[in-house]
């Protein structure tokens, strides 16, 4: 068992803390592997309906990949560098993006490189007003490797993303909000309460419906609209025979006996 990621479960929410504060929660191989293991455990835990990821301490969400460690892989050549570093990091962000339960990043400090790429990949993100973001990989003579060249342009647009990728300059949470990288900026002390409140609002709904929406959005983003609509239809079809849908429809019809108006 590793202590590079801490887990605390309460009220149906798993709080995962990246726990290398002395290294600004840099993503070494042990941390990535342990985070993936915890996600596997959470996925099959019916008592957990949402995940929040935060960094230990007040300085960093994550400063990105552990440069000292991955430089050793680079020194061994192309195959070890791609296998150990790139595939591991891309595997993490892909797992987060397609995770069937909502994952919320609570960005409590700097989110550089891989830390920014985690923020790009998760479903929802709330940032402290002390957060800072950056794509500084160009300063190391390399492109981002955990999905940043692909997800950031999809979120922010090609030209805005390229400016950040090609300059490596850091940017504010307000800029991240304007680009669509995060959902909200809150006061630092309100970060965890805000993330928990968002998770609780989602937990009030059918976990099967939540999973269907995440699947449809994640798969459909990389398809044509026609293909995406087929995915949407497939996800609805899977809900039709479930108690979740029939019970919700019965409850809604029962309310309509006493009131008129939209779905609440």
C-alpha positions in Angstrom: 0.0 0.0 0.0 1.3 3.4 -0.9 0.8 6.7 0.9 1.3 8.8 -2.3 -2.5 9.1 -2.6 -4.7 9.2 0.5 -8.3 8.2 0.4 -11.2 9.2 2.7 -14.8 8.1 2.1 -17.8 9.8 3.6 -21.3 10.5 2.5 -20.8 8.6 -0.7 -17.9 10.7 -1.8 -14.3 9.5 -2.1 -11.7 12.3 -1.4 -8.4 11.4 -3.0 -5.5 13.5 -1.9 -2.3 13.6 -3.9 0.2 13.3 -1.1 3.7 14.4 -2.0 3.5 18.0 -0.6 7.3 18.2 -0.2 7.5 17.7 -4.0 4.5 19.9 -4.8 2.5 16.7 -5.4 4.5 15.8 -8.5 3.2 12.8 -10.3 5.8 10.1 -9.9 5.2 6.6 -11.2 4.2 5.2 -7.7 1.6 8.0 -7.3 0.1 7.4 -10.7 -0.1 3.6 -10.3 -1.6 3.9 -6.8 -4.2 6.5 -8.0 -5.2 4.0 -10.8 -5.5 1.2 -8.2 -7.7 3.4 -6.0 -9.9 4.3 -9.0 -10.4 0.6 -9.7 -11.5 0.0 -6.1 -13.8 3.0 -6.2 -15.5 2.0 -9.4 -16.8 -1.3 -7.9 -17.7 0.3 -4.5 -21.5 0.8 -4.6 -21.2 3.1 -1.5 -19.2 5.7 -3.5 -20.9 7.8 -6.1 -18.5 10.6 -6.7 -14.8 11.4 -6.5 -12.9 14.6 -5.5 -9.2 15.0 -6.2 -7.1 17.5 -4.3 -3.4 18.1 -3.5 -1.9 17.9 -0.1 -0.9 21.2 1.5 -1.7 24.7 0.4 0.8 25.2 -2.3 0.0 22.8 -5.1 -2.7 20.6 -6.6 0.1 19.0 -8.6 3.3 20.5 -10.2 3.1 17.9 -12.9 5.3 14.9 -13.7 8.2 14.1 -11.5 11.1 15.4 -13.7 13.9 13.6 -11.8 12.1 10.3 -12.3 11.0 10.6 -15.9 14.4 12.0 -16.9 15.9 8.7 -16.0 13.4 7.0 -18.4 14.3 9.5 -21.1 18.0 8.6 -20.6 17.3 5.0 -21.3 15.9 5.8 -24.7 12.7 6.1 -26.7 10.9 2.8 -25.8 11.4 3.1 -21.9 10.5 6.8 -22.0 7.3 6.2 -23.9 6.4 3.0 -22.0 7.1 4.3 -18.5 6.2 7.9 -18.7 3.9 8.7 -21.7 1.7 5.6 -21.6 1.4 5.7 -17.8 0.3 9.4 -17.8 -2.0 9.0 -20.8 -3.5 5.9 -19.2 -4.3 8.0 -16.0 -6.0 10.9 -17.8 -7.9 8.5 -20.1 -9.1 6.6 -17.0 -10.2 9.8 -15.3 -12.0 11.1 -18.5 -13.9 7.9 -19.0 -14.5 7.1 -15.3 -18.2 6.1 -14.8 -18.6 8.1 -11.7 -18.2 11.9 -11.6 -14.7 13.1 -10.8 -14.2 16.6 -9.5 -10.8 18.3 -9.3 -10.5 20.7 -6.4 -7.5 22.7 -7.6 -6.0 24.2 -4.4 -2.8 25.6 -5.8 -0.5 25.3 -8.8 -1.6 22.9 -11.5 1.2 22.7 -13.9 1.9 20.2 -16.6 0.4 16.9 -15.6 -1.6 18.6 -12.9 -3.2 20.8 -15.5 -3.8 17.7 -17.7 -5.6 16.0 -14.8 -7.8 19.1 -14.6 -8.5 18.9 -18.3 -9.4 15.2 -18.1 -11.8 15.1 -15.2 -15.5 15.8 -15.6 -15.7 18.8 -13.4 -13.3 21.2 -11.7 -13.5 23.9 -9.1 -10.4 26.1 -8.4 -9.3 28.1 -5.4 -8.6 31.8 -6.0 -5.0 30.9 -5.2 -4.7 28.4 -8.0 -2.4 28.9 -10.9 -2.2 26.9 -14.1 0.5 26.3 -16.7 1.6 24.2 -19.6 5.4 24.5 -19.1 6.6 21.4 -21.0 8.0 23.5 -23.8 10.5 24.9 -21.3 11.9 21.3 -21.0 12.1 21.0 -24.7 9.1 18.6 -25.1 5.4 18.6 -25.8 2.8 17.7 -23.1 2.5 14.0 -22.8 -0.5 13.3 -20.7 -3.0 14.5 -23.3 -2.5 18.2 -23.1 -2.0 18.8 -26.8 -5.4 17.1 -27.4 -7.7 18.0 -24.5 -6.7 21.7 -24.0 -7.5 22.7 -27.6 -10.9 21.0 -27.4 -11.7 22.9 -24.2 -10.1 26.3 -25.0 -10.0 26.4 -28.7 -7.0 26.0 -31.0 -5.4 29.4 -30.8 -5.8 30.0 -27.1 -4.4 26.5 -26.4 -1.5 27.0 -28.7 -0.5 30.3 -27.0 -0.4 28.5 -23.6 1.4 25.5 -25.0 4.0 27.4 -27.0 4.8 30.0 -24.3 4.6 27.9 -21.2 3.3 31.0 -19.3 1.2 30.5 -16.2 -2.4 31.7 -16.0 -5.0 32.6 -13.4 -8.1 30.6 -12.3 -10.2 33.4 -13.9 -8.5 32.8 -17.2 -9.0 29.0 -16.8 -12.7 29.7 -16.1 -13.1 31.8 -19.2 -11.5 29.1 -21.3 -13.7 26.3 -20.0 -11.0 24.5 -18.2 -12.8 24.8 -14.8 -16.4 25.3 -13.7 -16.0 27.8 -10.9 -13.5 29.9 -8.9 -14.1 30.1 -5.1 -12.4 31.5 -2.1 -9.6 29.1 -0.9 -11.3 28.2 2.3 -14.5 27.4 0.5 -12.9 25.0 -2.0 -13.6 21.6 -0.3 -17.2 22.7 0.8 -17.9 23.8 -2.8 -16.6 20.5 -4.3 -18.6 18.5 -1.8 -21.7 20.5 -2.5 -21.4 19.8 -6.2 -20.8 16.1 -5.6 -23.9 15.9 -3.3 -26.1 17.6 -5.9 -25.1 14.9 -8.4 -25.5 12.1 -5.8 -29.2 12.9 -5.5 -29.8 11.4 -9.0 -29.7 7.9 -10.4 -26.1 6.6 -10.6 -27.1 4.8 -13.8 -28.3 8.0 -15.3 -25.1 9.8 -14.2 -23.0 7.0 -15.8 -25.0 7.2 -19.0 -24.5 10.9 -19.3 -20.8 10.7 -18.7 -20.4 7.9 -21.2 -22.4 9.7 -23.9 -20.5 12.9 -23.5 -17.1 11.3 -23.3 -17.6 9.1 -26.3 -19.5 11.6 -28.3 -16.9 14.4 -28.1 -14.6 12.6 -30.6 -17.4 11.6 -33.0 -19.5 13.4 -35.6 -22.9 14.7 -34.3 -24.6 11.8 -36.1 -22.4 9.2 -34.4 -22.8 11.0 -31.1 -26.5 10.9 -31.3 -26.4 7.1 -31.8 -24.4 6.9 -28.6 -27.0 9.1 -26.8 -29.8 6.8 -28.1 -27.9 3.7 -26.9 -27.4 5.1 -23.5 -31.1 6.0 -23.2 -32.1 2.5 -24.4 -30.0 1.0 -21.6 -32.0 3.0 -19.1 -35.4 2.0 -20.4 -35.7 -1.3 -18.6 -34.2 0.0 -15.3 -36.1 0.6 -12.1 -34.2 4.0 -11.9 -36.1 5.3 -14.9 -39.5 3.7 -14.1 -39.4 4.9 -10.5 -38.4 8.4 -11.4 -41.2 8.7 -14.0 -43.7 7.3 -11.5 -42.6 9.8 -8.9 -42.8 12.7 -11.4 -46.3 11.7 -12.5 -47.3 11.5 -8.9 -46.1 15.1 -8.3 -47.9 16.4 -11.4 -51.2 15.4 -9.8 -50.6 18.2 -7.3 -48.6 20.7 -9.3 -47.9 21.8 -12.9 -44.4 22.9 -14.1 -41.1 21.6 -15.4 -39.0 18.8 -14.1 -37.4 19.8 -10.8 
